[in-house]
Amino acid sequence: MVFSQCFTFHPVGQGLFYSGVLKLNLRSSQSHKFHMVFDCGSINNSFATKEVEAFRKAELFDKNYIDLLIISHFDMDHCSHVKDLVKGKKIRRLVLPFMGYAERLVLSLRIVEESIQPLPAELIGFILDPISSLGDSLDGDSIVYLIESGSNYPDGDFPNDDKNPELPIDNLDGTVSFGMNDKEQEDYQDDGSFGSSWNSIVKIFKVSDRIPGIASYSSYDLMDFIFYKKKLTDDDKAFYDKVLELFSSDYSSIEGIIEAVVNIGNAGLVKKLFRDAADSLGIKKSKVDNLNFSSLCMLHRNLKTLDSLLEHYDSSPFRFNHDSYLTSLVRVKNDSAWRTYRLGYYFRTHFWVQGLNYDKSFFPNTLLTSDTFILSGVDLAAFLNRYRFFLPQVSLAQIPHHGSRHSVSSDFFSAVSQASPEVVFFCNHSFRSSEHPSKDVIGIINGLDDACYFSITEFTGLKSEIKSYY
């Protein structure tokens, strides 16, 4: 039996395209693959297009669906190539942050405000009405999970890795599948706040971020996905609702609003709209200027129940071999091929099946922070409260918001590196950017003991792999 995982940070510059492939080759010669993608976008169209085409050709050429697609938020550099990724494919499980329509309207207007060129209606339509925009890739076998901010683990409520959550039995065909606890999810009925005309056969659930997602094979849980979404403040919600009221009073349909957003064509008009909304509420515009509250964070990690699966298919007393390593992916300019260089992180171990060692070094447990805003003490405390039990298991940790000094403080790096010594921090940014990552942020990392830093740009990617075999 061979069990392998490969997670890739594709070299797309400022943005994020992260893919994962889980493979099971059982003793019966059966082969099972599970494909997941977290975000798919970049401000550099050509590099992102090459990476998406290469992934589709290498991994999806013989498969008509993607098992799991997670979109952390709706900034262009994180979702611009999603439709290219899923073209002609179905999405079995789609995970989105729950954002009310007013929130997404403000986000689309902010993108117009900051863009130096006209934006296509398709992109604005995707932000304002994502489920309908992906309608061709959703069918009766699809499930959409809308993740909302919920209560964090209370003190003393430790996660139990040995207890399988009750999941819908949707993997009786022997494939690896993703699900969330059906007793904790809520059927979501469209009230106009998240879209316009959904495909009625698609199942849509609203789920608290304290409920993990599970990738399982038969009755065995292989991985879990721990989400975190920052809570929306009262001022934020009031501001977004006021912008919606002021902007959309003249439009009776989402199509009319999309057209109006695309054609607004003047950043000054957007700035005035935001200022009028803030002034009418008596709040400072700067207090509601950051839209990164919407970003989903996610930690994926392998579960201890994995040893039960391995033992089930080969209970012999022979040693179980395990290789785990990081590979740097370096692209030569104007070349679509990668030249790979092995980093100094290579792990090889032999241990008995009955006593598997789940040290973090052996598994690519990765914390993805996307563009979340965790600069203030309150925001950092909420983030750490969600992940405090899991940080010792983290091998790779993403620096929030492309290394912006306005989004993360030294306390974040200290907390993660103290909980998980020798953690590898990485940052997604453009090779040509003078702002991301901030020199202050790099200086903080350089001052840490044992921590390692890696840049993911248009020319450098990162691959973490695990291969376990008898």
C-alpha positions as CSV (number, residue, x, y, z in Angstrom):
1,M,0.0,0.0,0.0
2,V,1.1,3.5,-0.8
3,F,-0.4,6.6,0.8
4,S,0.9,10.0,-0.5
5,Q,0.0,13.7,-0.3
6,C,1.4,16.6,-2.3
7,F,0.5,20.2,-1.5
8,T,1.7,22.9,-3.8
9,F,2.0,26.7,-3.5
10,H,2.0,27.5,-7.2
11,P,4.3,30.4,-8.3
12,V,1.7,33.0,-9.3
13,G,3.1,36.1,-7.6
14,Q,0.8,38.3,-5.4
15,G,-2.3,36.2,-4.9
16,L,-2.7,32.5,-4.0
17,F,-3.1,29.2,-5.8
18,Y,-2.7,26.3,-3.4
19,S,-3.5,22.8,-4.4
20,G,-3.5,19.4,-2.7
21,V,-3.5,15.9,-4.1
22,L,-4.1,12.9,-1.8
23,K,-3.5,9.4,-3.3
24,L,-4.3,6.0,-1.9
25,N,-3.0,2.9,-3.7
26,L,-4.4,-0.1,-1.9
27,R,-3.2,-3.6,-2.0
28,S,-6.1,-4.5,-4.4
29,S,-4.4,-2.3,-7.0
30,Q,-7.2,0.3,-6.6
31,S,-6.1,3.9,-6.8
32,H,-8.0,6.8,-5.3
33,K,-7.3,10.5,-5.7
34,F,-8.7,13.5,-3.8
35,H,-8.0,16.9,-5.3
36,M,-8.5,20.1,-3.3
37,V,-7.8,23.8,-4.1
38,F,-7.6,26.8,-1.8
39,D,-7.9,30.0,-3.7
40,C,-7.0,30.5,-7.3
41,G,-6.0,34.0,-8.4
42,S,-3.2,36.5,-9.0
43,I,-2.6,40.0,-10.1
44,N,-0.3,38.5,-12.7
45,N,-2.6,37.0,-15.3
46,S,-0.1,35.2,-17.4
47,F,1.6,33.2,-14.6
48,A,-1.7,32.3,-13.0
49,T,-3.0,31.1,-16.4
50,K,0.0,28.9,-16.9
51,E,-0.2,27.3,-13.5
52,V,-4.0,26.6,-13.8
53,E,-3.5,25.0,-17.2
54,A,-0.6,22.9,-16.0
55,F,-2.6,21.7,-12.9
56,R,-5.6,20.8,-15.0
57,K,-3.4,18.9,-17.5
58,A,-1.5,17.1,-14.9
59,E,-4.2,16.3,-12.3
60,L,-7.7,16.7,-13.8
61,F,-7.2,15.4,-17.4
62,D,-9.0,12.1,-16.6
63,K,-11.4,13.5,-14.0
64,N,-14.6,15.6,-14.5
65,Y,-14.8,17.1,-11.0
66,I,-12.8,18.8,-8.2
67,D,-13.4,17.2,-4.8
68,L,-13.0,20.4,-2.8
69,L,-12.7,24.0,-3.7
70,I,-12.2,26.6,-0.9
71,I,-12.3,30.3,-1.7
72,S,-11.0,32.3,1.3
73,H,-12.5,35.6,0.2
74,F,-13.4,37.5,-3.0
75,D,-10.4,39.8,-3.6
76,M,-9.4,39.6,-7.3
77,D,-5.9,38.2,-6.5
78,H,-7.4,35.2,-4.7
79,C,-10.3,34.3,-7.1
80,S,-9.5,35.8,-10.5
81,H,-8.8,32.3,-12.1
82,V,-11.4,30.2,-10.3
83,K,-13.7,30.0,-13.4
84,D,-10.7,28.9,-15.5
85,L,-9.9,26.2,-13.0
86,V,-13.4,24.7,-13.0
87,K,-14.2,25.2,-16.6
88,G,-15.9,22.0,-17.8
89,K,-15.6,20.4,-14.4
90,K,-18.0,19.9,-11.5
91,I,-17.3,21.0,-7.9
92,R,-18.3,18.3,-5.4
93,R,-17.7,20.5,-2.3
94,L,-17.5,24.3,-2.3
95,V,-16.5,26.2,0.8
96,L,-17.0,30.0,1.0
97,P,-17.0,32.6,3.7
98,F,-20.5,33.7,4.6
99,M,-20.7,37.3,3.5
100,G,-24.0,39.3,3.3
101,Y,-24.8,41.0,0.0
102,A,-23.9,44.4,1.4
103,E,-20.4,43.2,2.3
104,R,-19.7,41.9,-1.1
105,L,-21.1,45.1,-2.7
106,V,-18.6,47.1,-0.7
107,L,-15.8,44.7,-1.6
108,S,-16.6,45.0,-5.3
109,L,-16.7,48.8,-5.1
110,R,-13.4,48.8,-3.2
111,I,-11.8,46.8,-6.0
112,V,-13.2,49.4,-8.5
113,E,-11.8,52.1,-6.4
114,E,-8.3,50.6,-6.3
115,S,-8.1,49.3,-9.9
116,I,-6.1,51.2,-12.5
117,Q,-8.1,49.7,-15.4
118,P,-11.7,48.8,-16.1
119,L,-12.8,45.5,-14.6
120,P,-14.8,42.9,-16.5
121,A,-18.5,42.4,-15.6
122,E,-17.8,38.6,-15.1
123,L,-15.4,39.3,-12.2
124,I,-17.8,41.8,-10.5
125,G,-20.6,39.3,-11.1
126,F,-18.5,36.6,-9.4
127,I,-17.9,38.7,-6.3
128,L,-21.5,39.8,-6.0
129,D,-23.1,36.5,-6.9
130,P,-20.5,33.7,-6.6
131,I,-22.8,30.7,-6.4
132,S,-24.8,31.6,-9.5
133,S,-21.5,32.5,-11.3
134,L,-20.3,28.9,-10.7
135,G,-23.7,27.4,-11.6
136,D,-22.4,25.4,-14.5
137,S,-20.0,23.6,-12.2
138,L,-22.6,22.8,-9.5
139,D,-25.2,20.0,-9.7
140,G,-27.2,17.7,-7.6
141,D,-24.0,16.0,-6.2
142,S,-22.6,19.4,-5.1
143,I,-22.7,20.8,-1.6
144,V,-21.9,24.4,-0.7
145,Y,-20.8,25.3,2.8
146,L,-21.0,28.9,3.9
147,I,-18.7,29.4,6.9
148,E,-19.8,32.0,9.4
149,S,-17.9,33.2,12.5
150,G,-18.9,31.2,15.6
151,S,-17.9,30.7,19.1
152,N,-14.3,29.4,19.6
153,Y,-13.4,26.5,21.8
154,P,-14.1,27.4,25.4
155,D,-11.4,26.8,28.0
156,G,-11.0,23.1,28.6
157,D,-12.8,22.0,25.4
158,F,-10.0,20.2,23.7
159,P,-10.4,18.7,20.2
160,N,-10.6,14.9,20.3
161,D,-8.5,13.5,17.5
162,D,-9.6,9.9,18.4
163,K,-13.4,10.6,18.0
164,N,-14.9,10.5,14.6
165,P,-17.5,13.2,14.0
166,E,-20.8,12.0,12.6
167,L,-20.6,12.7,8.9
168,P,-23.1,12.1,6.0
169,I,-22.4,8.7,4.5
170,D,-21.7,9.9,1.0
171,N,-18.5,7.9,0.3
172,L,-19.8,4.4,0.0
173,D,-18.3,4.1,-3.5
174,G,-14.9,3.9,-1.8
175,T,-13.7,7.3,-2.8
176,V,-12.1,10.0,-0.6
177,S,-14.7,12.6,0.2
178,F,-15.1,15.8,2.2
179,G,-18.0,16.6,4.6
180,M,-19.0,18.6,7.7
181,N,-21.1,17.4,10.6
182,D,-24.7,17.3,9.4
183,K,-26.0,17.7,12.9
184,E,-24.3,21.1,13.2
185,Q,-25.1,22.6,9.9
186,E,-28.1,24.7,9.0
187,D,-30.0,24.6,5.7
188,Y,-29.5,28.0,4.1
189,Q,-32.5,29.5,2.3
190,D,-31.8,32.3,-0.1
191,D,-33.2,35.6,1.2
192,G,-31.4,37.7,-1.4
193,S,-28.5,38.4,0.8
194,F,-26.1,35.9,-0.8
195,G,-27.2,35.6,-4.4
196,S,-29.9,35.9,-6.9
197,S,-30.9,32.8,-8.8
198,W,-29.4,29.6,-7.5
199,N,-29.6,26.2,-8.9
200,S,-32.3,24.7,-6.7
201,I,-30.8,21.2,-6.8
202,V,-27.6,22.4,-5.1
203,K,-27.5,21.7,-1.3
204,I,-26.4,24.8,0.6
205,F,-25.6,24.9,4.3
206,K,-24.5,27.6,6.7
207,V,-21.9,26.3,9.1
208,S,-20.1,27.7,12.1
209,D,-16.3,28.0,11.8
210,R,-15.9,25.9,14.9
211,I,-17.1,22.9,13.0
212,P,-14.2,21.1,11.2
213,G,-14.4,19.7,7.7
214,I,-13.3,16.1,7.4
215,A,-11.7,14.2,4.4
216,S,-12.5,10.6,4.9
217,Y,-12.1,7.2,3.1
218,S,-14.9,4.8,3.9
219,S,-15.1,5.0,7.7
220,Y,-11.6,6.3,8.2
221,D,-10.9,10.0,8.8
222,L,-7.7,11.1,7.0
223,M,-7.5,14.9,7.4
224,D,-9.4,17.7,9.1
225,F,-9.8,21.3,8.1
226,I,-10.0,23.8,10.9
227,F,-11.6,27.1,9.8
228,Y,-11.6,30.6,11.4
229,K,-13.5,33.7,10.3
230,K,-13.1,37.0,12.0
231,K,-16.3,38.4,13.6
232,L,-18.0,41.3,11.9
233,T,-18.2,44.4,14.2
234,D,-21.4,46.4,14.6
235,D,-19.8,49.4,12.9
236,D,-18.7,47.3,10.0
237,K,-22.2,45.9,9.5
238,A,-23.9,49.3,9.8
239,F,-21.4,50.8,7.2
240,Y,-22.0,48.0,4.7
241,D,-25.7,48.2,5.0
242,K,-25.6,52.0,4.6
243,V,-23.5,51.7,1.4
244,L,-26.0,49.2,0.0
245,E,-28.9,51.5,0.8
246,L,-27.3,54.6,-0.8
247,F,-26.0,52.7,-3.9
248,S,-28.7,50.3,-4.8
249,S,-31.8,52.4,-4.2
250,D,-32.2,52.9,-8.0
251,Y,-31.7,49.3,-9.0
252,S,-34.2,46.5,-8.8
253,S,-32.0,43.5,-9.9
254,I,-28.5,42.2,-9.2
255,E,-27.8,42.5,-12.9
256,G,-28.5,46.2,-12.7
257,I,-26.2,46.6,-9.7
258,I,-23.4,44.6,-11.5
259,E,-23.7,46.9,-14.5
260,A,-23.6,50.0,-12.3
261,V,-20.5,48.8,-10.4
262,V,-18.7,48.0,-13.7
263,N,-19.6,51.4,-15.2
264,I,-19.0,53.6,-12.2
265,G,-15.6,54.3,-13.7
266,N,-14.5,56.9,-11.2
267,A,-12.7,56.1,-7.9
268,G,-13.7,59.5,-6.7
269,L,-17.4,58.6,-6.8
270,V,-16.7,55.4,-4.7
271,K,-14.7,57.4,-2.1
272,K,-17.5,59.9,-1.8
273,L,-20.1,57.1,-1.4
274,F,-18.0,55.5,1.4
275,R,-17.4,58.9,3.1
276,D,-21.2,59.7,2.9
277,A,-22.1,56.3,4.4
278,A,-19.6,56.8,7.3
279,D,-20.6,60.4,7.9
280,S,-24.3,59.5,8.1
281,L,-23.5,56.9,10.8
282,G,-21.2,59.2,12.7
283,I,-18.2,56.8,12.5
284,K,-14.7,57.3,11.1
285,K,-14.2,55.8,7.7
286,S,-10.8,54.6,8.7
287,K,-12.5,52.3,11.3
288,V,-14.4,50.4,8.6
289,D,-11.7,50.7,5.9
290,N,-10.4,47.1,6.1
291,L,-12.3,44.4,4.4
292,N,-10.1,41.5,5.4
293,F,-12.5,40.5,8.2
294,S,-14.1,38.3,5.5
295,S,-11.1,36.1,4.8
296,L,-11.2,32.5,5.9
297,C,-8.2,31.0,7.6
298,M,-7.7,27.3,7.4
299,L,-5.4,24.7,9.0
300,H,-5.4,21.3,7.3
301,R,-3.7,18.5,9.2
302,N,-3.5,14.7,9.1
303,L,-5.4,12.8,11.8
304,K,-4.2,9.9,14.0
305,T,-7.0,7.7,12.7
306,L,-4.9,7.4,9.6
307,D,-2.9,4.6,11.2
308,S,-6.1,2.6,11.5
309,L,-6.5,2.7,7.7
310,L,-2.9,1.7,7.1
311,E,-3.1,-1.1,9.6
312,H,-6.4,-2.3,8.1
313,Y,-4.8,-2.8,4.7
314,D,-1.5,-4.3,5.9
315,S,-1.3,-5.5,9.5
316,S,2.0,-7.3,8.9
317,P,4.8,-6.6,11.4
318,F,7.1,-5.2,8.7
319,R,8.4,-1.7,9.1
320,F,6.4,1.2,7.6
321,N,8.6,3.7,5.7
322,H,7.8,7.4,5.5
323,D,9.4,10.1,3.5
324,S,8.5,13.8,4.0
325,Y,10.2,16.8,2.4
326,L,9.9,20.3,1.0
327,T,10.9,21.1,-2.5
328,S,11.6,24.6,-3.9
329,L,10.0,25.1,-7.3
330,V,12.0,27.6,-9.4
331,R,10.8,28.8,-12.8
332,V,13.2,30.2,-15.3
333,K,11.8,33.5,-16.8
334,N,9.5,32.9,-19.7
335,D,9.7,29.1,-19.2
336,S,6.6,27.1,-18.3
337,A,8.7,24.3,-16.8
338,W,9.9,24.1,-13.2
339,R,13.4,23.4,-12.1
340,T,13.2,21.8,-8.7
341,Y,15.7,22.2,-5.8
342,R,15.4,20.2,-2.6
343,L,15.5,22.4,0.4
344,G,17.2,21.4,3.6
345,Y,14.0,19.9,5.0
346,Y,14.1,16.2,4.3
347,F,12.8,13.7,6.8
348,R,13.0,9.9,6.5
349,T,11.9,7.5,9.3
350,H,11.0,3.9,9.9
351,F,8.6,2.9,12.6
352,W,6.1,0.2,13.4
353,V,2.6,0.3,12.1
354,Q,1.2,-0.1,15.6
355,G,3.0,2.9,16.9
356,L,3.0,5.6,14.3
357,N,4.8,8.8,15.3
358,Y,2.8,11.8,14.3
359,D,5.5,14.4,14.8
360,K,4.7,17.5,12.8
361,S,7.9,17.1,10.9
362,F,6.5,14.1,9.1
363,F,3.3,15.7,7.8
364,P,2.7,18.9,5.8
365,N,0.2,20.4,8.3
366,T,-0.3,23.9,6.8
367,L,-1.9,27.0,8.3
368,L,-3.3,29.3,5.6
369,T,-4.1,32.8,6.9
370,S,-5.0,34.4,3.5
371,D,-5.6,38.1,3.9
372,T,-7.0,38.1,7.4
373,F,-6.3,41.1,9.6
374,I,-4.7,40.1,12.9
375,L,-2.7,43.2,13.8
376,S,-4.5,44.3,17.0
377,G,-4.3,42.5,20.3
378,V,-8.0,41.7,20.2
379,D,-7.8,40.2,16.7
380,L,-4.7,38.2,17.5
381,A,-6.2,36.9,20.7
382,A,-9.3,35.7,18.8
383,F,-7.2,34.0,16.2
384,L,-4.9,32.3,18.8
385,N,-8.0,31.2,20.8
386,R,-9.2,29.3,17.7
387,Y,-5.9,27.6,16.9
388,R,-4.1,27.4,20.3
389,F,-4.5,23.6,20.6
390,F,-3.4,23.1,17.0
391,L,-0.3,25.3,16.6
392,P,2.2,22.7,17.9
393,Q,1.2,20.6,14.9
394,V,1.9,23.3,12.3
395,S,4.8,22.8,9.9
396,L,4.1,25.6,7.4
397,A,2.5,28.9,8.3
398,Q,1.4,31.6,5.9
399,I,2.2,35.2,6.7
400,P,-1.1,37.2,6.5
401,H,-1.9,39.5,3.7
402,H,1.3,39.1,1.7
403,G,3.4,40.3,4.5
404,S,1.8,43.7,5.0
405,R,2.9,45.5,8.2
406,H,-0.6,46.8,8.5
407,S,-2.0,43.3,8.9
408,V,0.2,41.4,11.3
409,S,2.4,42.1,14.4
410,S,5.5,40.5,15.9
411,D,3.2,38.8,18.5
412,F,1.8,36.6,15.8
413,F,5.2,35.3,14.8
414,S,6.3,34.8,18.4
415,A,3.2,32.8,19.3
416,V,3.4,30.5,16.3
417,S,7.2,29.9,16.5
418,Q,7.1,29.3,20.2
419,A,4.3,26.8,19.8
420,S,5.9,25.1,16.8
421,P,9.7,25.5,16.8
422,E,11.4,25.3,13.4
423,V,8.1,26.3,11.7
424,V,8.5,27.5,8.1
425,F,6.9,30.9,7.5
426,F,6.1,31.7,3.8
427,C,4.8,34.7,2.0
428,N,2.9,35.0,-1.3
429,H,4.0,38.2,-3.1
430,S,5.1,39.7,-6.4
431,F,8.8,39.4,-7.2
432,R,8.6,43.1,-8.2
433,S,6.7,44.4,-5.2
434,S,8.5,47.0,-3.0
435,E,5.7,46.8,-0.4
436,H,5.1,43.1,0.1
437,P,6.5,41.7,2.2
438,S,7.3,44.6,4.5
439,K,10.9,45.0,5.6
440,D,9.6,45.2,9.1
441,V,8.0,41.8,8.8
442,I,11.1,40.2,7.4
443,G,13.1,41.8,10.2
444,I,10.8,40.2,12.8
445,I,11.3,36.7,11.3
446,N,15.0,37.2,11.1
447,G,15.0,37.9,14.9
448,L,13.3,34.6,15.7
449,D,15.2,31.5,16.8
450,D,15.0,28.5,14.5
451,A,12.3,29.9,12.3
452,C,12.7,29.6,8.5
453,Y,11.2,32.0,5.8
454,F,10.4,31.3,2.2
455,S,9.1,33.6,-0.6
456,I,6.5,32.4,-3.1
457,T,6.6,34.7,-6.2
458,E,6.1,34.5,-9.9
459,F,9.3,32.5,-10.1
460,T,9.4,30.4,-6.9
461,G,6.9,28.0,-5.6
462,L,6.9,25.5,-2.7
463,K,5.8,21.9,-2.6
464,S,5.4,19.8,0.5
465,E,5.1,16.0,0.1
466,I,4.6,12.9,2.1
467,K,4.9,9.4,0.9
468,S,4.2,6.4,3.2
469,Y,4.7,2.9,2.0
470,Y,5.3,-0.7,3.0
